[in-house]
Amino acid sequence: MYRTGIANLPLHGGKAPAWLTNRMRKLAKEITAIIIDEHGSDTFLTRISDPYWFQAFGCVLGYDWHSSGVTTVVTGILKQALSPEEHGIAVCGGKGRTSRKTPTEIIDVSEKFGFSENSTQTLTYTSRMTAKVDNTAIQAGYQLYHHAFLITENKKWAVIQQGMSSEDRTARRYHWLSDTATNFVVEPHSAIVGDTKRPRALNMTAKTSEGARRASVDIAKEPTSKLTRLFEAARPLYQKSLQEWLPKTDTDPWHQSIATLNMPRNINWETMKRAYEFQPKNYEELLSVKGVGPATVRGLALVAELIYGEKPSWEDPVKYSFCVGGKDGVPFPVNRRSYDEIIEILGNAVKQAAVGDKEKTRSLQRLRRFVPENVNSSVGQA
């Protein structure tokens, strides 16, 4: 995964006011319609999976310039604004309990697009595995609480999901794109964005973790009686060496809690029995086993390193950064009149485009004079 910067996403309270979300929905619909009309729905997925474009999109819509709420609000707005019938694209899932409805919503969308049962099952599996990887295979202290799954009529997909750290109240956003995620467990992301880069984070998706992935699969295929001995043999040695690796003077509360780095106290042996009976062929199949969670992945990785010498990557994969203004009045309040005029111009451009009128391009070029000068200069920073 190539590096392009670092993103600041502190957790903010409150919610977007109704007067803003109504305008956001209208503007998001018009912008998206123009992109799809000009370049197709696949291009829109490519752009939404780019962290810079996603953040700039949120800023243009008038939301926080650096808040974790950009993720949940922008994807929620798109879910309301887009329809499979009109745009050839749909957004499934969302925040909290809504994320659990993703499989059902994928089935509903697949019926509208006329997908086969096999294609529908593949999409639901993809949704589940992207969440499993970010919650389990990458361990930096973030628990997923938001999962948005975008699907096009061409069966292309993108995932935008976010995790929260209760230790330092920061968020981390994960971007996936079907065109680039050729393997679920080997550096599959188009981006991982967040404020804090951990000094140590278990990253089983790194290319350098290939040996640890293979060893984890081999270990999981062993009888549980042998696994018990391996885990007990690794536990005291690893705990001792871990203390030597930790920073001595760091005051960050995250560094005082080493829960994600410890050998887990308890292993779910029923899960290990299921893995043994399943005999996974590769690491993806191992992750797909019901019950395989962070503790299991961490335990197998530590045994792979300490018993078999196959070291996983402990480098945090987070990468990006950006900064513009938004609803909190930073660096300026949202201008409601200009916002409504922008929506009207874009709406007219889309209507004209439907009958092949090239005036839409000139309408968009005229858009600048309706936007205050400070808006243009700030958006240009994205």
N, C-alpha and C positions, 0 to 999 in steps of 0.2 A: 504494500500500500504506500503510495507516494505521500510526502508530507507537504502541506500548504499553509500551516499556521496553528493557532490555538484559540478555542472559543470560551468565553466567560458566560456561565449559565447559573448564576445564583438563584436560589429558590425565592420567589416573591409571593406574598399573600394577596388576597383579594381576587377580583375577577374583572374581566373586561365589561364596561358599561354597555347597556343595550343599544344606546345611540351609536356606539362604535361598532359593535358586532354586526348590527344590521347593515352598516355601510361596508364593513369588511367582506361580508358575504356577497354583496352585489359587486364590489370591485374585484374580488377574487374570481367570481364567475366570468366577468368580462375579460380579465387578463388571461385566464386559462383558456377561454373560448378562442381568443385570438391566437394563442400559441398553438393550440390543437389544429385550428383552421390553417395556419401558415405552415406548420412543421409536423403535425401529427401527434397522437397521444404518446407514442414512444419517446419523442423528444421531451414532452412534458415530464415524463417519469425520470428521464436522465437529468433534467434540471432540478427537480424536486429532491433528487438523491444527492445533489451537490450541496454541501453545507453552506457555502457562501451564498449561492442563489437562494436557498431556503431562507436564510437569515435576512437577506435583502428583500425577499418577497414579504416576509413578516413585517419588515420596517416600512415598506411601501404601503402595506395595509394599515399601518399606524399603530402596531403593537410595540411592546417593550423592546428596547434596543439590545438588551443583554439578558433577558429573563428566561428562566426555564419554561415560563408560560407560553413563549413563542411556539414551542413544539406542540403543546396540547391545543392551543387556540387555533393556530393556522391549520392543523390537520382537521380539527373539528369544523372549522369554517368551510374547508374544502368538501368535507363530507356532506354538509348541507347544500353547498352551491352546485355540486356536480351530480349528474345523473347518467346512468348507463345508456339510456335511450338517446339523450341529447348530445352527450359528449364522448361516448364510447369509453368511459372510464368511471370507476367507482372507488369509494373509500370505505373500507370495512374496519371495525374495531374502534378503539379510542382509549379513553382514560379510565383507570380503575375497573369497576364492574363491567363497563361497556367493552373492555378488551376481551372479556371472556365470551362475548357474543360473536367474536370474529369468525369462528368456524361456521356458525349458522348463517351469518351474513354473506360469507363467501359462497355458500351453497345457493342462497337466494340470487346473488349476482350472476353466478354461473348459469342458472336457469334462464335469466334474462338474456345472457349472451349466447345461449344455446351450446354451452360446453358439454363435452361427454362426461360420463361419470368418472372415468379415469383421470381426466384433466382436473375435475373438481377435487378429487382426492389428492392429487399432486399439489394443488394450491393450498389446501388445508394443511397438508403435511409441511409445506414450505413455511406457512405461517407459524406452525408449532415449533419447527426446528430453528427458525431465526430467533425466536424468543428463548428457546432452550440454550442456544449457543451463548447469547449475551447475558443470560442469567447464571450460566453454569460454567461454560468453557473459559470465560474471561471473568476473573475474580479480582475486582479492585474496590469492592465495598459498595456496589450499586445494585439495588433491587428494582427490577422493572415494575413500573406502575402504569405505563402507557404503551400501547401497541397499535399502530395504524398500518393497515395492509391495503395498498392500492393495486387495482387490477385494470388492465385494458382489454378491449374486445379482441386484441391479438394474443391474449394469454400472457402478456408481459406483466411483471409485477415490481413493486418497490415497497420497502418497509422502512418506516420511521418510528422508532421506539425510544423510550427514555427511561432511565433508572435514576433513583434517588439515594444519596448517602445520608443516613441518619446521623452519622458521626460529625460531619462538618456542614450539612445542609447545602450541598451542591448537587447539581444534576449532570447527567451525561447522556448525550443523544447518539443513537446508532443509526446509520444510514445503510440500506441494502438496495441493490439494483440487480434485476434478473440477468441483464446483459453482462455484468461483470462478476457476479457471484457464481462462478463455475463449480465451486466446491464449498459446502457448508462449513467445513472445519479447517480450511487452510486460507487464512487472510481473506475472508469473503466480503468484507465491508467496503463500500465506496467511501465511507468516512466514519470516524468516531470522534465526537466533539465534546469538550468539557473544559472546565476551569482548572481542575487540580490534576497534576500528573503525579501519580503515586511513585515513591522510590522503589517499591516492589509490588508487583501485581502478577498473579498467575495468568499467563496468556497461552492457553493450549491451542489457539488458532494460529500462532506464529509459525512460519516455515521452520524455524529453528527448533520447534517442539515436535517435529516429525518423529524422532526416535522415541520421545516420551509417549506420543500417541500410540505408536505401534506396541510399545511395552505395556501400556495401560490395557490395551485390548487383549494382549496375551495373558496378562495377569488376571483379568476378569474372566477369562475362559478356564481358569484353574478351579478345582474343587474348593469349596468354602473352607474346608479344614486346613488346606495349605495357605489360603489367603489369611486366615487368622494368625498363623505363625509369621507370615511376612509383615503384616501390619504391626504386630507386637514387636518384631525385630527392628522395624524402622522408627517406631515412636520415640523412644528415649534419645536415640542418636540425633534425630532431626530436631527435637526440641532444644537440645544443647547447642547444636550448631546455629539454629535460628537466632538465639540470643546474641551470638557473636556477630551476626549480619546486621542487626537493627541499629539505627543511629543512636548515639549515646546522649545527645544533648537536645534533640529536636523537641519543641514544645507543642507541635501540632497534635491535637487530641487523637487524630487518626493514627499517629505513630505509637500512641500509648495502647492502642487496641490492636492486637495481632491475631484476632480471631480468624481472619481470612487466610492467614499464612500458616497457622498451626495444623499439625496432624489432627484430624477430627477426633473428639473424645469417643464418639460412638459411630459405628458403621451399621447401616441398615443391611443386615445379613440376608433378609428376604429379597432385597433388591439384588444383592450379589448372587443369590441363588438363581434368580430369574435370568441374570446375565449369563451365568454358567449354562443354564438350560438352553438359552437362546443361541449361545456361541456366536457372538457378533463377528462379522467378517472384517469390519473396519471401525474407525473411531466414530463415524457418523451413526452407525448402527448401535454402537455402545451408548451414545448419548440418547438415542431414541428409546432405549429400554425404560419402561415405566419405573419411576422411583429414583433414577440416576440423577442426583442433584449435585450442588456444589461440594458437599462433604465427600461424596463418593469420588468425584473427579479429582478433588484435591488429594485424597488419600491414595488413590491409584498413581497420581503423578509423583507423589513423594516416595512411594515404594519404588517406582520406576527409576527415580534418581538415586536413591540411597542404596538400594539392593542391586540394581542392574546398571547403574551409571548412566542412564538416559535422562539428561537434564531438560526440563521444560524451560520455556522462556519466562523470566520474571520481569520483563520490561513492559511497562504500561503502554498500551497501543494508542492512547488518546493523542490527538494531533493539533486541532485547529483554533483560530481566533478572528474576531471582527467587532465592529462598534458603530452604531448609528442611533437615531432618536426614536421616540414613540409615545405611547399613551400616558406615561408618567410625566410628560412635559420636558423630557430630556432628548435633544437640546432645545426643543420648543414644543408647545402644545399642538395637537392636531387641529388643522384649519378645516372646520366642517364644511364651509361653503366651497372651498377648493375641492374637497373630497367628493362632494356631490356632483360638481361639474366634471370631475375626472370620470366618475361612474357614467354620467350621461354621454360624454364623448366616446368612451370605450364601447358603451352599449350601442350607440349609433354606428360605430365603425363595424361592429359585428353584424348588425342588421344589413348594412350596405354590402358587406363581404358576401353575405348569403346570396345576393343577386349579382355577384361579380363586379361590384362597383369598386374601383381602385381608389376612390376618395378616402377609404379607411386609412390608407397610408398617410395621406396628407392630414387627416384628422389627428392621427397620432403625433405627427410632427408639430401640430398646433398645440398639443397638450402642454408643452413647456410653459407657455405664457399664462396658463391657469394655475400653475403651481408656484407658491412663493419661492423667492430666490434661495432662502435658507434651506428649504426642503430639497431643492436640487443639489445644493452643495453637500448636504449631509448624506443623501442617498448615494452620491458619487463615491463616498468612502467605502461602501460595502464591497 
